[in-house]
Amino acid sequence: MPSSRFSLTIPPTVTLQVTASQFADLAQANRDLHLERNANGALIMTPPTGGETGRRNLKIGYYLVKWLMEEGGSGVAFDSSTGFILPNGAHRSPDVAWLAPDRWDRLTAAQRQGFIPLCPDFVIELRSASDRLPTLQAKLQEYLNNGTQLGWLIDPQHQQVEIYRRGQGVEVQITPQTLSGEVVLPGFTLPLGEIWR
């Protein structure tokens, strides 16, 4: 049966609750929409990014892939269209994500095809002009609570980065020129001067 296209506007005062199965069906039927589901089953819809955010996000992904393919990195990188099922039941799609190779290798072929039933080891969220900072901060904390080892919240508007590390407080850096993948992604460096422009 052919799927029909529709537009749906959900005001902030309305919360749609969906089960994990319903979310999978909804995401499959609406591949053009960026959908997430929080741990309580609330459906979260976000619009496509603007030009500046899309341009910056592609640069960030490029540097991670370059590290993987040319600089001796390992593991598997994912873009913002990849869905992860976190241990708390939320379905999330970070702007950039990375899994350690042994965790990826343990997945079955079917698990690799669908929403990945793991929390990424490393995530990046890139704040766009329309993103609310507290919402993104809560997402980064959720990633940490579900197993992420290292996360970066990059805010180009203020040239600021919040670094989230498992078991530690949040570190805020103002106008850093580089970020290090530390022990999680050894040898990975993101040149932020390219992102701020």
Accessible surface in RSA format (square Angstrom, percent):
REM  Atomic radii and reference values for relative SASA: ProtOr
REM  Chains: A
REM  Algorithm: Lee & Richards
REM  Probe-radius: 1.40
REM  Slices: 20
REM RES _ NUM      All-atoms   Total-Side   Main-Chain    Non-polar    All polar
REM                ABS   REL    ABS   REL    ABS   REL    ABS   REL    ABS   REL
RES MET A   1   230.32 119.3 149.59  99.0  80.74 192.2 123.32 104.8 107.00 141.8
RES PRO A   2   127.39  92.8 102.63  93.6  24.75  90.0 114.17  94.3  13.22  82.2
RES SER A   3    73.68  62.3  41.40  55.3  32.27  74.3  30.75  65.5  42.93  60.1
RES SER A   4    92.01  77.8  74.83  99.9  17.18  39.6  49.27 104.9  42.74  59.9
RES ARG A   5   158.98  66.8 130.55  66.5  28.44  67.7  69.66  95.2  89.32  54.1
RES PHE A   6   103.05  51.6  75.88  47.0  27.17  70.7  87.15  52.8  15.91  45.5
RES SER A   7   114.98  97.2  81.37 108.6  33.61  77.4  46.49  99.0  68.49  96.0
RES LEU A   8    79.32  44.2  59.51  42.6  19.81  49.8  60.75  42.7  18.58  50.0
RES THR A   9   124.63  88.6 101.04 102.4  23.59  56.2  71.22  95.7  53.41  80.7
RES ILE A  10    48.09  27.4  21.50  16.0  26.59  64.1  22.15  15.9  25.95  70.4
RES PRO A  11    62.61  45.6  58.05  52.9   4.56  16.6  62.24  51.4   0.38   2.3
RES PRO A  12   137.71 100.4 100.81  91.9  36.89 134.1 113.82  94.0  23.88 148.4
RES THR A  13   127.60  90.8  91.29  92.5  36.31  86.5  84.83 113.9  42.77  64.7
RES VAL A  14    70.81  46.6  61.00  55.2   9.80  23.6  63.92  55.5   6.88  18.7
RES THR A  15    82.51  58.7  55.98  56.8  26.52  63.2  29.19  39.2  53.32  80.6
RES LEU A  16    66.75  37.2  64.88  46.4   1.87   4.7  66.18  46.5   0.57   1.5
RES GLN A  17   109.21  61.1  82.31  60.2  26.89  64.0  57.92 123.3  51.28  38.9
RES VAL A  18    24.11  15.9  17.87  16.2   6.23  15.0  21.68  18.8   2.43   6.6
RES THR A  19    74.50  53.0  71.69  72.7   2.81   6.7  71.50  96.0   2.99   4.5
RES ALA A  20    50.79  46.7  45.68  70.5   5.11  11.6  46.04  64.8   4.76  12.6
RES SER A  21    78.96  66.7  68.50  91.4  10.46  24.1  44.76  95.3  34.20  47.9
RES GLN A  22    97.47  54.5  93.39  68.3   4.08   9.7  33.10  70.5  64.37  48.8
RES PHE A  23     3.06   1.5   3.06   1.9   0.00   0.0   3.06   1.9   0.00   0.0
RES ALA A  24    39.85  36.6  35.84  55.3   4.01   9.1  36.13  50.9   3.72   9.9
RES ASP A  25    97.50  68.3  91.64  91.2   5.85  13.8  29.21  68.7  68.29  68.1
RES LEU A  26    51.75  28.8  47.93  34.3   3.83   9.6  51.43  36.1   0.32   0.9
RES ALA A  27    19.38  17.8  14.18  21.9   5.20  11.8  15.22  21.4   4.16  11.0
RES GLN A  28   110.83  62.0  99.54  72.7  11.28  26.9  43.62  92.8  67.21  51.0
RES ALA A  29    46.02  42.3  35.05  54.1  10.97  25.0  42.05  59.2   3.98  10.5
RES ASN A  30     9.11   6.3   8.17   7.9   0.94   2.3   0.78   1.9   8.33   8.1
RES ARG A  31   170.27  71.5 140.47  71.6  29.80  71.0  58.44  79.9 111.83  67.8
RES ASP A  32   111.18  77.9  82.53  82.1  28.66  67.8  34.21  80.5  76.97  76.8
RES LEU A  33    70.31  39.2  55.35  39.6  14.96  37.6  57.73  40.5  12.58  33.9
RES HIS A  34    58.11  31.8  50.46  35.1   7.66  19.6  51.01  52.6   7.11   8.3
RES LEU A  35    14.97   8.3   3.38   2.4  11.58  29.1   3.38   2.4  11.58  31.2
RES GLU A  36     3.93   2.3   3.79   2.9   0.13   0.3   0.87   1.7   3.06   2.5
RES ARG A  37    27.11  11.4  27.11  13.8   0.00   0.0   0.00   0.0  27.11  16.4
RES ASN A  38    35.97  24.8  35.97  34.8   0.00   0.0   7.44  17.9  28.53  27.6
RES ALA A  39    44.10  40.6  23.12  35.7  20.98  47.7  23.12  32.6  20.98  55.6
RES ASN A  40   121.63  83.9  99.78  96.4  21.84  52.6  26.04  62.7  95.58  92.4
RES GLY A  41     3.06   3.8   0.00   N/A   3.06   3.8   3.06   8.4   0.00   0.0
RES ALA A  42    10.15   9.3  10.15  15.7   0.00   0.0  10.15  14.3   0.00   0.0
RES LEU A  43    15.51   8.6   2.10   1.5  13.40  33.7   2.10   1.5  13.40  36.1
RES ILE A  44    52.63  30.0  49.08  36.6   3.56   8.6  52.12  37.5   0.51   1.4
RES MET A  45    54.44  28.2  26.84  17.8  27.60  65.7  25.37  21.6  29.07  38.5
RES THR A  46    55.99  39.8  47.39  48.0   8.60  20.5  45.91  61.7  10.08  15.2
RES PRO A  47   101.01  73.6  84.13  76.7  16.88  61.3  91.19  75.3   9.81  61.0
RES PRO A  48   120.84  88.1  95.96  87.5  24.88  90.4 106.22  87.7  14.61  90.8
RES THR A  49    82.77  58.9  55.04  55.8  27.73  66.1  46.29  62.2  36.48  55.2
RES GLY A  50    48.38  59.7   0.00   N/A  48.38  59.7  39.00 107.0   9.38  21.0
RES GLY A  51    66.00  81.4   0.00   N/A  66.00  81.4  45.61 125.2  20.38  45.7
RES GLU A  52    98.19  56.4  93.86  71.0   4.33  10.3  52.13 100.8  46.06  37.6
RES THR A  53    15.70  11.2  14.70  14.9   0.99   2.4   5.18   7.0  10.52  15.9
RES GLY A  54    29.82  36.8   0.00   N/A  29.82  36.8  23.94  65.7   5.88  13.2
RES ARG A  55    92.77  38.9  82.07  41.8  10.69  25.5  68.14  93.1  24.62  14.9
RES ARG A  56    35.82  15.0  35.82  18.3   0.00   0.0   0.30   0.4  35.51  21.5
RES ASN A  57    26.11  18.0  23.91  23.1   2.20   5.3   5.51  13.3  20.60  19.9
RES LEU A  58   140.04  78.0 134.76  96.4   5.28  13.3 139.36  97.9   0.68   1.8
RES LYS A  59    55.08  26.9  53.31  32.7   1.77   4.2  43.68  39.3  11.40  12.1
RES ILE A  60     0.00   0.0   0.00   0.0   0.00   0.0   0.00   0.0   0.00   0.0
RES GLY A  61    20.52  25.3   0.00   N/A  20.52  25.3  20.52  56.3   0.00   0.0
RES TYR A  62   119.75  55.9 112.22  63.8   7.53  19.6  90.71  68.2  29.03  35.8
RES TYR A  63    46.42  21.7  43.49  24.7   2.93   7.6  21.17  15.9  25.25  31.1
RES LEU A  64     0.70   0.4   0.70   0.5   0.00   0.0   0.70   0.5   0.00   0.0
RES VAL A  65    65.67  43.2  65.67  59.5   0.00   0.0  65.67  57.1   0.00   0.0
RES LYS A  66    62.75  30.6  58.83  36.1   3.92   9.3  26.52  23.9  36.23  38.6
RES TRP A  67     5.84   2.3   5.81   2.8   0.03   0.1   4.50   2.4   1.34   2.2
RES LEU A  68    33.81  18.8  17.61  12.6  16.20  40.7  17.61  12.4  16.20  43.6
RES MET A  69   152.60  79.0 115.44  76.4  37.17  88.5 100.09  85.1  52.52  69.6
RES GLU A  70   132.03  75.8  93.81  71.0  38.22  91.0  39.40  76.2  92.63  75.6
RES GLU A  71    88.25  50.7  56.69  42.9  31.56  75.1  38.55  74.6  49.70  40.6
RES GLY A  72    77.01  95.0   0.00   N/A  77.01  95.0  40.46 111.0  36.55  81.9
RES GLY A  73    15.86  19.6   0.00   N/A  15.86  19.6   1.89   5.2  13.97  31.3
RES SER A  74    61.24  51.8  54.48  72.7   6.76  15.6  36.92  78.6  24.32  34.1
RES GLY A  75    20.99  25.9   0.00   N/A  20.99  25.9   0.44   1.2  20.55  46.0
RES VAL A  76    37.96  25.0  35.77  32.4   2.19   5.3  37.96  33.0   0.00   0.0
RES ALA A  77    29.41  27.0   7.95  12.3  21.47  48.8   8.10  11.4  21.31  56.5
RES PHE A  78    26.75  13.4  16.93  10.5   9.83  25.6  24.16  14.6   2.59   7.4
RES ASP A  79    87.10  61.0  78.90  78.5   8.20  19.4  38.68  91.0  48.42  48.3
RES SER A  80    34.51  29.2  34.46  46.0   0.06   0.1   5.08  10.8  29.43  41.2
RES SER A  81    94.72  80.0  61.35  81.9  33.37  76.9  49.98 106.4  44.74  62.7
RES THR A  82    29.50  21.0  23.97  24.3   5.53  13.2  18.05  24.2  11.45  17.3
RES GLY A  83    10.16  12.5   0.00   N/A  10.16  12.5   3.91  10.7   6.25  14.0
RES PHE A  84     0.28   0.1   0.17   0.1   0.10   0.3   0.17   0.1   0.10   0.3
RES ILE A  85    56.15  32.0  53.48  39.8   2.67   6.4  53.48  38.5   2.67   7.2
RES LEU A  86     2.78   1.5   0.00   0.0   2.78   7.0   0.00   0.0   2.78   7.5
RES PRO A  87   102.69  74.8  59.89  54.6  42.80 155.6  73.08  60.3  29.61 184.0
RES ASN A  88    61.16  42.2  33.21  32.1  27.95  67.3  36.73  88.4  24.43  23.6
RES GLY A  89    26.37  32.5   0.00   N/A  26.37  32.5  25.84  70.9   0.53   1.2
RES ALA A  90     0.00   0.0   0.00   0.0   0.00   0.0   0.00   0.0   0.00   0.0
RES HIS A  91     4.78   2.6   4.74   3.3   0.04   0.1   2.40   2.5   2.38   2.8
RES ARG A  92    20.68   8.7  19.87  10.1   0.81   1.9   0.10   0.1  20.57  12.5
RES SER A  93    11.07   9.4   9.40  12.5   1.67   3.8   0.05   0.1  11.02  15.4
RES PRO A  94     0.33   0.2   0.28   0.3   0.05   0.2   0.28   0.2   0.05   0.3
RES ASP A  95    26.09  18.3  25.80  25.7   0.29   0.7   1.14   2.7  24.95  24.9
RES VAL A  96     5.25   3.5   5.25   4.8   0.00   0.0   5.25   4.6   0.00   0.0
RES ALA A  97     0.06   0.1   0.06   0.1   0.00   0.0   0.06   0.1   0.00   0.0
RES TRP A  98    11.80   4.7  11.80   5.7   0.00   0.0  11.80   6.3   0.00   0.0
RES LEU A  99     0.00   0.0   0.00   0.0   0.00   0.0   0.00   0.0   0.00   0.0
RES ALA A 100    20.76  19.1  20.76  32.0   0.00   0.0  20.76  29.2   0.00   0.0
RES PRO A 101    53.59  39.1  52.82  48.2   0.76   2.8  53.59  44.2   0.00   0.0
RES ASP A 102    77.17  54.1  71.95  71.6   5.22  12.3  40.65  95.7  36.52  36.4
RES ARG A 103    51.00  21.4  49.61  25.3   1.40   3.3  17.59  24.0  33.41  20.2
RES TRP A 104    44.91  18.0  44.91  21.7   0.00   0.0  32.65  17.4  12.26  19.9
RES ASP A 105    96.50  67.6  75.67  75.3  20.84  49.3  24.80  58.4  71.71  71.5
RES ARG A 106   168.08  70.6 136.90  69.8  31.18  74.2  77.17 105.5  90.91  55.1
RES LEU A 107    17.57   9.8   8.25   5.9   9.32  23.4   8.30   5.8   9.27  24.9
RES THR A 108    77.86  55.4  69.60  70.6   8.26  19.7  74.95 100.7   2.91   4.4
RES ALA A 109    80.07  73.6  67.93 104.8  12.13  27.6  71.54 100.8   8.52  22.6
RES ALA A 110    80.34  73.9  62.16  95.9  18.18  41.4  69.25  97.5  11.09  29.4
RES GLN A 111    68.09  38.1  62.46  45.6   5.63  13.4  22.26  47.4  45.84  34.8
RES ARG A 112    88.65  37.2  70.82  36.1  17.83  42.4  16.77  22.9  71.88  43.6
RES GLN A 113   159.60  89.2 126.96  92.8  32.64  77.7  42.25  89.9 117.35  89.0
RES GLY A 114    44.85  55.3   0.00   N/A  44.85  55.3  36.24  99.5   8.60  19.3
RES PHE A 115    60.71  30.4  48.10  29.8  12.61  32.8  49.05  29.7  11.66  33.4
RES ILE A 116     3.10   1.8   3.10   2.3   0.00   0.0   3.10   2.2   0.00   0.0
RES PRO A 117    51.19  37.3  33.48  30.5  17.71  64.4  33.89  28.0  17.30 107.5
RES LEU A 118    38.52  21.5  35.33  25.3   3.19   8.0  38.52  27.1   0.00   0.0
RES CYS A 119     2.69   2.0   1.18   1.3   1.51   3.6   1.18   3.0   1.51   1.6
RES PRO A 120     0.02   0.0   0.02   0.0   0.00   0.0   0.02   0.0   0.00   0.0
RES ASP A 121    13.59   9.5  13.59  13.5   0.00   0.0   2.49   5.9  11.10  11.1
RES PHE A 122     0.00   0.0   0.00   0.0   0.00   0.0   0.00   0.0   0.00   0.0
RES VAL A 123     0.00   0.0   0.00   0.0   0.00   0.0   0.00   0.0   0.00   0.0
RES ILE A 124     0.00   0.0   0.00   0.0   0.00   0.0   0.00   0.0   0.00   0.0
RES GLU A 125     4.53   2.6   4.53   3.4   0.00   0.0   0.00   0.0   4.53   3.7
RES LEU A 126     3.51   2.0   0.29   0.2   3.21   8.1   0.29   0.2   3.21   8.7
RES ARG A 127    40.23  16.9  39.10  19.9   1.13   2.7   1.28   1.7  38.95  23.6
RES SER A 128    15.00  12.7  14.53  19.4   0.47   1.1   9.12  19.4   5.88   8.2
RES ALA A 129    93.24  85.7  61.64  95.1  31.60  71.9  64.04  90.2  29.20  77.4
RES SER A 130    93.01  78.6  60.22  80.4  32.78  75.5  54.57 116.2  38.44  53.9
RES ASP A 131    43.52  30.5  36.78  36.6   6.74  15.9   3.93   9.2  39.59  39.5
RES ARG A 132   158.88  66.7 151.22  77.1   7.66  18.2  66.66  91.1  92.21  55.9
RES LEU A 133    42.00  23.4  41.06  29.4   0.94   2.4  41.06  28.8   0.94   2.5
RES PRO A 134    77.57  56.5  71.26  65.0   6.31  22.9  73.04  60.3   4.53  28.2
RES THR A 135    70.02  49.8  63.45  64.3   6.57  15.7  58.22  78.2  11.81  17.8
RES LEU A 136    11.32   6.3  11.32   8.1   0.00   0.0  11.32   8.0   0.00   0.0
RES GLN A 137    57.38  32.1  55.21  40.3   2.17   5.2  15.46  32.9  41.91  31.8
RES ALA A 138    62.91  57.8  50.17  77.4  12.74  29.0  57.31  80.7   5.60  14.8
RES LYS A 139    21.11  10.3  20.00  12.3   1.10   2.6   9.88   8.9  11.23  12.0
RES LEU A 140     0.72   0.4   0.57   0.4   0.15   0.4   0.57   0.4   0.15   0.4
RES GLN A 141    77.23  43.2  77.23  56.4   0.00   0.0  37.34  79.5  39.90  30.3
RES GLU A 142    25.46  14.6  22.28  16.9   3.17   7.6  17.40  33.7   8.06   6.6
RES TYR A 143     0.45   0.2   0.45   0.3   0.00   0.0   0.45   0.3   0.00   0.0
RES LEU A 144    11.49   6.4  10.01   7.2   1.48   3.7  10.52   7.4   0.97   2.6
RES ASN A 145   106.08  73.2  72.95  70.5  33.12  79.8  25.90  62.3  80.17  77.5
RES ASN A 146    19.95  13.8   7.97   7.7  11.98  28.9   5.57  13.4  14.38  13.9
RES GLY A 147    22.21  27.4   0.00   N/A  22.21  27.4  17.79  48.8   4.43   9.9
RES THR A 148     0.35   0.3   0.35   0.4   0.00   0.0   0.35   0.5   0.00   0.0
RES GLN A 149    73.29  41.0  68.09  49.8   5.20  12.4  18.31  39.0  54.98  41.7
RES LEU A 150     0.84   0.5   0.84   0.6   0.00   0.0   0.84   0.6   0.00   0.0
RES GLY A 151     0.18   0.2   0.00   N/A   0.18   0.2   0.18   0.5   0.00   0.0
RES TRP A 152     0.60   0.2   0.60   0.3   0.00   0.0   0.00   0.0   0.60   1.0
RES LEU A 153     1.09   0.6   0.73   0.5   0.36   0.9   0.73   0.5   0.36   1.0
RES ILE A 154     0.00   0.0   0.00   0.0   0.00   0.0   0.00   0.0   0.00   0.0
RES ASP A 155     3.43   2.4   3.43   3.4   0.00   0.0   2.49   5.9   0.94   0.9
RES PRO A 156    11.05   8.1   1.98   1.8   9.07  33.0   2.33   1.9   8.72  54.2
RES GLN A 157    86.35  48.3  48.89  35.7  37.45  89.2  49.75 105.9  36.60  27.8
RES HIS A 158   114.11  62.4  95.80  66.6  18.30  46.8  70.58  72.7  43.53  50.6
RES GLN A 159    63.06  35.3  63.06  46.1   0.00   0.0  12.99  27.6  50.08  38.0
RES GLN A 160    34.52  19.3  34.45  25.2   0.07   0.2   0.38   0.8  34.14  25.9
RES VAL A 161     0.07   0.0   0.00   0.0   0.07   0.2   0.07   0.1   0.00   0.0
RES GLU A 162     8.27   4.7   8.27   6.3   0.00   0.0   1.80   3.5   6.47   5.3
RES ILE A 163     4.27   2.4   4.27   3.2   0.00   0.0   4.27   3.1   0.00   0.0
RES TYR A 164     6.95   3.2   6.74   3.8   0.20   0.5   3.11   2.3   3.84   4.7
RES ARG A 165    43.02  18.1  42.91  21.9   0.11   0.3  15.09  20.6  27.92  16.9
RES ARG A 166   114.85  48.2  98.57  50.2  16.28  38.8  26.56  36.3  88.29  53.5
RES GLY A 167    84.27 103.9   0.00   N/A  84.27 103.9  44.11 121.0  40.16  90.0
RES GLN A 168   113.82  63.6  88.00  64.3  25.81  61.5  34.18  72.7  79.64  60.4
RES GLY A 169    60.83  75.0   0.00   N/A  60.83  75.0  41.43 113.7  19.40  43.4
RES VAL A 170    67.42  44.4  37.60  34.0  29.82  71.9  37.70  32.8  29.72  80.6
RES GLU A 171    64.13  36.8  58.42  44.2   5.71  13.6  33.20  64.2  30.93  25.3
RES VAL A 172    78.82  51.9  52.53  47.6  26.29  63.4  52.53  45.6  26.29  71.3
RES GLN A 173    50.91  28.5  47.15  34.5   3.75   8.9  18.93  40.3  31.98  24.3
RES ILE A 174   116.21  66.1  92.06  68.6  24.14  58.2  92.06  66.3  24.14  65.5
RES THR A 175    60.49  43.0  49.75  50.4  10.73  25.6  35.69  47.9  24.79  37.5
RES PRO A 176    16.10  11.7   5.59   5.1  10.51  38.2  16.10  13.3   0.00   0.0
RES GLN A 177   102.97  57.6  95.77  70.0   7.20  17.1  61.14 130.1  41.83  31.7
RES THR A 178    77.36  55.0  66.53  67.4  10.83  25.8  34.70  46.6  42.66  64.5
RES LEU A 179     4.95   2.8   2.12   1.5   2.83   7.1   4.95   3.5   0.00   0.0
RES SER A 180    62.73  53.0  55.22  73.7   7.52  17.3  36.77  78.3  25.97  36.4
RES GLY A 181     0.08   0.1   0.00   N/A   0.08   0.1   0.00   0.0   0.08   0.2
RES GLU A 182    58.43  33.5  40.75  30.8  17.68  42.1  34.35  66.4  24.08  19.7
RES VAL A 183   138.79  91.3 118.54 107.3  20.25  48.8 121.74 105.8  17.06  46.3
RES VAL A 184    30.10  19.8  16.58  15.0  13.52  32.6  22.43  19.5   7.66  20.8
RES LEU A 185     0.00   0.0   0.00   0.0   0.00   0.0   0.00   0.0   0.00   0.0
RES PRO A 186    91.98  67.0  79.98  72.9  12.00  43.6  81.95  67.7  10.03  62.4
RES GLY A 187    67.21  82.9   0.00   N/A  67.21  82.9  39.96 109.7  27.24  61.0
RES PHE A 188     2.43   1.2   1.05   0.6   1.38   3.6   1.05   0.6   1.38   3.9
RES THR A 189    71.39  50.8  59.19  60.0  12.21  29.1  35.76  48.0  35.64  53.9
RES LEU A 190     0.00   0.0   0.00   0.0   0.00   0.0   0.00   0.0   0.00   0.0
RES PRO A 191    38.23  27.9  38.23  34.8   0.00   0.0  38.23  31.6   0.00   0.0
RES LEU A 192     0.00   0.0   0.00   0.0   0.00   0.0   0.00   0.0   0.00   0.0
RES GLY A 193    21.00  25.9   0.00   N/A  21.00  25.9  18.40  50.5   2.60   5.8
RES GLU A 194    53.76  30.9  53.43  40.4   0.33   0.8   9.08  17.6  44.68  36.5
RES ILE A 195     0.00   0.0   0.00   0.0   0.00   0.0   0.00   0.0   0.00   0.0
RES TRP A 196    23.68   9.5  10.06   4.9  13.62  32.0  10.37   5.5  13.31  21.6
RES ARG A 197   160.89  67.6 137.12  69.9  23.77  56.6  89.77 122.7  71.11  43.1
END  Absolute sums over single chains surface
CHAIN  1 A    10499.8       8036.8       2463.0       6135.7       4364.1
END  Absolute sums over all chains
TOTAL         10499.8       8036.8       2463.0       6135.7       4364.1
